[in-house]
Every structure is written in structure tokens, then in C-alpha cells.
Amino acid sequence: MRIALDVTPAARPQATGIGWYARHLALALADALDATDELSLCTRLSRWRTRALRVRHPRARNRWFQAFWGPAGRPHVFHGTDARLPERCRAALVVTVHDVFSLDSQRWATPRFRARKRQRYEEIARRAQRIVFDSRATRQRFLAHFPDAEARGRVVHLGIDPGFRPAEPARVAQLRARHGLPESYALYVGEVSLRKNLPNQGRALVASGSDLPWVWVGRDSFGAPEIHAQTRQLPGLRVLRPGYLPAEELPALYSGATLLTFVSHDEGFGLPALEAMACGTPAVVADRGALPEITGDAALRADPDDPASIAAAIRRITRDGEVRERLRKRGLERARQFSWEKTADEMLAVYRELVPDA
């Protein structure tokens, strides 16, 4: 079987979550191939300037392609990893939908962004032979808008890199010294956007009485000026932003944190929560979206619209050693259920549904 995987999102100097997905799926698929399979890692020509950042694997071929026409090489399957499909492509079309917040709410993006996303989702619902969702929650919400796509929908959870595990104290100390981080801190990893609910989480940190500084790792996005203005007005809240951290530093960052706050308004998967759990760090997550599905009973849940609910969860972690230890153990166990190898195997099964004889 000849597979064309669009890895364009990975061709960024500072990869987003979708870029992380595209890269790790590509590497895991290449390792999982049968001897007769071929994998092309395809990058849109619009990313030519960042060509040095393309994903590479000895068992895969790198290709450039024009977004309209799709890749050359007569692939049996084309997989769009970021909800985009070429206009003219004779391959069986598979696409991953990571979230649907732009369909469900007007609060989390500009009208232009939402209109573009809706157009892409409508095209996906019309043309894709298989639509892959990161979570059951995302699948359910997509099908509420496009019920005719139900038979073509599949759920394939993301994996977690094996490098995410509890870091040695020496590595944590080195990270703190390198970035000027305190001995204890709460952590947030992700974009600084309105959807991530940072003001309410900040109010909760203050109300919890934990006196923890709050480390943010992620770039500014939609609504960032408003978020900064609101958090600056919270008395006693100290926000530290060490800037972009490379992937190899993240396990030590998670391991050094007292807890992760990830009480978003909307998540299609929630990889930072899983990464924190894999590093033995307790997490407070939202009681909605995909986060309950992904974290199970290994994280504390809170209502994102209720700072008092979030504060109560933070206090349980910071003041109750038994709760903290229970979450650490459950988190490590839960995280072991997710791997990119499993993701690749399930994705190959989706491809083979479409071209069983290739």
C-alpha cells in the first residue's frame, strides 16, 4: 500500500500540537510499515522556506506537493493531518479532525477563522472516505453538525512520546537554573488563548491560597491581550513565561511542577494533561470536552466556568499528600495506555479498510 501523509504542520520552527501530531504519527507509521508498504511524507510547497524542518525517516520518502493537486506517486491513500484535503487527488481520502470549537462557539476565534474552518469541515464531511477524530467527544460533536458522515468516522487517540517520564532531580534542577524557575510552581502548557480559560484558572490559583507562581509555556494566540490584562489585575498572581522550550526540556518542566492546570473551555484531546501525568505530575482538568475521556480517574476535574471549583481541586493537590500520591500513581498508569505505536497501528487499520488489497 502506498500512503501519502501530509506532514506540513510539522514544518514549523516552533511546532503546534498538530505539528507534534503529524511528526510523531509519521515516525510511528514508518516503523510500523509492512515490507511491501510505501510511505511518502508530504509537505506543501507553501512551507518551502522551512524545508530543513521536514520530518525524515529512512523508511519513508519526502515529497513536496501543491495543495490543489496533491502529491505525485499515485498513492492509494492520502491522509490530511490538519483537516485539509487537496482538490484533485485520486487516492482514498483520510483526514484528521482535532477539534470543532469553531463550529460550536463564536467565542474562541475570529469570524474569518470560523468561516474558513466551517468550509473545510463541510468539504471533509462531503469528500473524505474516512474521518479520524482524536477523541470520542470530538467525533460526537462533529457528527452533531454533519450526521451523514457517521459511518465514515473513526476514533484514534493520540500517543505520547516515551521521553515523557519522571525526570531525574538533577535534570529538573538544571532546568530551573537555566530558565530562572522557582522551586515550586503551577504549570500551564498550551497557547495563550481565550479558549484555554486562563483568567479563571488564575483566579482559582489566587483563591486556593497555594501561593504558587504560575509558569506558562506557549505562544500568544486569539485574545491574548485581553488575557494578559485580566491576569495582571489579579492580586498576588505571579505569571512566569520562560519562552519557547524545546521538546527535550518538557519532561523536566512537567516533573518540577507541583501541578498542571488545564481547565480549558474546550479541548479536542488535551495532550499536555497526558504528558504531565506521564511525568508523575498531578493535573487539574476541565470536566467537559475530551479531557474526562483522556484522563479517566487519573486527574481532578473542575468546572471551567467556576473558579471556586478549580480552586478546590488545586487545594486538594497542594494540601493532601495522599491525594497527590494517588494521582501520581494513577497518572503514570493511565499514560502508559497511550503510545504512538498504538496510534500508528490503528491508523494503518483505517487505511486498510479503504484499500484492503493494496
Rosetta blueprint (number, residue, H / E / L):
1 M L
2 R E
3 I E
4 A E
5 L E
6 D E
7 V L
8 T H
9 P H
10 A H
11 A L
12 R L
13 P L
14 Q L
15 A L
16 T L
17 G H
18 I H
19 G H
20 W H
21 Y H
22 A H
23 R H
24 H H
25 L H
26 A H
27 L H
28 A H
29 L H
30 A H
31 D H
32 A H
33 L L
34 D L
35 A L
36 T L
37 D L
38 E E
39 L E
40 S E
41 L E
42 C E
43 T E
44 R E
45 L H
46 S H
47 R H
48 W H
49 R H
50 T H
51 R H
52 A H
53 L H
54 R L
55 V L
56 R L
57 H L
58 P L
59 R L
60 A E
61 R E
62 N E
63 R E
64 W E
65 F E
66 Q E
67 A L
68 F L
69 W L
70 G E
71 P L
72 A L
73 G L
74 R L
75 P L
76 H L
77 V E
78 F E
79 H E
80 G E
81 T L
82 D L
83 A L
84 R L
85 L L
86 P L
87 E L
88 R L
89 C L
90 R L
91 A L
92 A E
93 L E
94 V E
95 V E
96 T E
97 V E
98 H L
99 D L
100 V L
101 F H
102 S H
103 L H
104 D H
105 S L
106 Q L
107 R L
108 W L
109 A L
110 T L
111 P H
112 R H
113 F H
114 R H
115 A H
116 R H
117 K H
118 R H
119 Q H
120 R H
121 Y H
122 E H
123 E H
124 I H
125 A H
126 R H
127 R H
128 A L
129 Q L
130 R E
131 I E
132 V E
133 F E
134 D L
135 S L
136 R H
137 A H
138 T H
139 R H
140 Q H
141 R H
142 F H
143 L H
144 A H
145 H H
146 F L
147 P H
148 D H
149 A H
150 E H
151 A H
152 R H
153 G E
154 R E
155 V E
156 V L
157 H L
158 L L
159 G L
160 I L
161 D L
162 P L
163 G L
164 F L
165 R L
166 P L
167 A L
168 E L
169 P H
170 A H
171 R H
172 V H
173 A H
174 Q H
175 L H
176 R H
177 A H
178 R H
179 H H
180 G L
181 L L
182 P L
183 E L
184 S L
185 Y L
186 A E
187 L E
188 Y E
189 V E
190 G L
191 E L
192 V E
193 S L
194 L H
195 R H
196 K H
197 N L
198 L H
199 P H
200 N H
201 Q H
202 G H
203 R H
204 A H
205 L H
206 V H
207 A H
208 S H
209 G L
210 S L
211 D L
212 L L
213 P L
214 W E
215 V E
216 W E
217 V E
218 G L
219 R L
220 D E
221 S L
222 F L
223 G L
224 A H
225 P H
226 E H
227 I H
228 H H
229 A H
230 Q H
231 T H
232 R H
233 Q L
234 L L
235 P L
236 G L
237 L L
238 R L
239 V E
240 L E
241 R L
242 P L
243 G L
244 Y L
245 L L
246 P L
247 A H
248 E H
249 E H
250 L H
251 P H
252 A H
253 L H
254 Y H
255 S H
256 G H
257 A L
258 T L
259 L E
260 L E
261 T E
262 F E
263 V L
264 S L
265 H L
266 D L
267 E L
268 G L
269 F L
270 G L
271 L H
272 P H
273 A H
274 L H
275 E H
276 A H
277 M H
278 A H
279 C L
280 G L
281 T L
282 P L
283 A E
284 V E
285 V E
286 A E
287 D L
288 R L
289 G L
290 A L
291 L H
292 P H
293 E H
294 I H
295 T H
296 G L
297 D L
298 A L
299 A L
300 L E
301 R E
302 A E
303 D L
304 P L
305 D L
306 D L
307 P H
308 A H
309 S H
310 I H
311 A H
312 A H
313 A H
314 I H
315 R H
316 R H
317 I H
318 T H
319 R H
320 D L
321 G H
322 E H
323 V H
324 R H
325 E H
326 R H
327 L H
328 R H
329 K H
330 R H
331 G H
332 L H
333 E H
334 R H
335 A H
336 R L
337 Q L
338 F L
339 S L
340 W H
341 E H
342 K H
343 T H
344 A H
345 D H
346 E H
347 M H
348 L H
349 A H
350 V H
351 Y H
352 R H
353 E H
354 L H
355 V L
356 P L
357 D L
358 A L
